[in-house]
Amino acid sequence: MRFYLQFERNPRFVGWTSEGCEGGKPRAAESFDLLAADARRREGEISLVGPREGTRARGHGEDSWAGGREKEGSRGRRRRLICSRRTREEGEGEVFRVRVYAGDGTRIKTRKRNIAAPLDPAAFADAVVLIYLENAGDLELVVKNVEASDLNFSRYGDTFFEVVFTGGRTQPGTIKPDEGERHPYSVLDCQPKREAILPSVLYIQKILRRKPFLIKNLENVMQKFLQSLELFEENERQKLAIFTALAFSQKLSGLQPETVFQSLLKDNLVAKGIVLSFVTVFFKEYLVENSLDDLILLLKRGKMDDKLLDCFPIARRSAECFSEHFTKEGLLALVEYNEKKIFEVKLKEMKTALTTQIAEETDISEVIQTAKQHVKDANLPDIEVVRILWDMLMDAVQWSSKNQQQNANSVLRQVKTWSGLLNAFCTSGKLELELMYKVQIQCYEDAKLMKLFPDIIRSLYEQDVLAEDSILLWFRKGSNPKGRQTFVKALESFVNWLEEAEEEE
């Protein structure tokens, strides 16, 4: 009796292995352990078992099959081990054959697959249009009928909003109307007025509450239309701007400002002034029910707060044109916000430049020249310049957390070194008084400087930064209450000295 192990896979002959037997019966344990090792080399971690004694053929001719067990493969695949027995000519004895097949050991049936229906947006659009026409444009009834319908909105969401905006389906890649039914109750068929377009916004809001997955389709259609603004008429662009403002004002759930606003910044639309006209109508409409802070927050969410000038054609892209345009449109609050923002940017640029020069101990004349150039370019007020200069001088001081005397020496040394810079801009009694107020506030808020106020004022006087009249005016009529009583008392001896010197003269 001989045993053979045949390795096949669906089915492909791989090779043969044989092992002897004793007493007319197979040595299953010993024989197939060896064969299993061979099988692992050939098939990859398959545990084989020997044929069961007394298995019977099932009548499939000479290579009839019988029995079988399942084992797990190394890659998680199920394999079926099937034993067979066939009778050879007399003298050759019985031959047991084991075949290894990939599979789960069960009969494989071809699974019936879902047959996807072909896309038919035209039929969907006609069905939605019919709902509008049957209800004569009554959006309350349209909502109810849309909800009751079995239309596939998840598949034709973009088509649905095309019908809402234009009254019918549009051709792919354009805004031109496609063939099919249309209705006259769309957004673009309304008057370019708030009260005419608001019902459509509320209608969409109700649809989105019940079908929130449609928000992505709304964004897709809005992007498509905003990127194609040049293809619309002027009054249609106004309607889209009003709709967009009302959509954000009514807080349509899930509508992302960035997705909408970034669609506008196309070079061809900006160059033709279309974007500027659109955002102007948008700002005016949005501010009807919302504050400027709400608008700025919306622009920040849309990453547009730093790109307002990008809405202007290149030839008009300046702060002056910005102020002129929106002042003419009555958006004074927006103009003031932009001027303040520009002022802060230029102020920051000046601080950065002067801080670098002071840290590098640049010649004082060069620092003064840099400061004057920034003041001229940014049109900065003199009072703000004096405050900035003092802040930068104090920021450059190397402070000690333990040695108070070292801090005092460092501050007085800084004042003495850069007194010429302060003197170049403290050109009037008003500016000198403003500098004293600035020193007063900083000494009040910083514990390290609390006791240095009289020393700083005296040093500024000695370096001709502060005049005697300015010091006496602050002492007698100073208006800033922060730490005033403490500082007046600390400065009293110095003021008495000034008054005595004045009397002697």
Buried (B, 14 or more C-beta within 10 A) or exposed (E): BBBBBBBBBEEEEBEEBEBEBEEEEBBBEBBBBBBBEBBBEBBEEBBBBBBEEEBEBEEEEEEBBBBBBEBEBEEEEBBBBBBBBBEEEEEEEBBBBBBBBBBEBEEEEEEEEEEEEEEEBBEBBBBBBBBBBEBEBBBEBBBBBBEEEEBEBEEBBBBBBBBBBBBBBBEEEEBEBBEBBBBEBBBBBBEBEBEBBBBBBBBBBBBBEEBEEBBEBBBBBBBBBBBBBEEBEEEBBBBBBBBBBBBBBBEBEEBEBEBBBBBBBBEEBBEBEBBBBBBBBBBBBBBEEBEBEBBBBBBEBBEBBEBBBEBBBEEBEEBEBBBEBBEEBEBEBBBBBBEEBBBEEBBEEBBEBBBEBBEEEEEBEEBBEBBEEBBEEBEBEBBBBBBBBBBBBBEBBEBEEEEEEEBBEBBBEBBEBBBBBBBBBBEEEBBBBBBBBBBBBBBBEEEBBBBBBBBBBBBBBEBEBBBEEBBBBBBEEBEBEEBBEBBBEBBEEBBEEBEEEEEEE
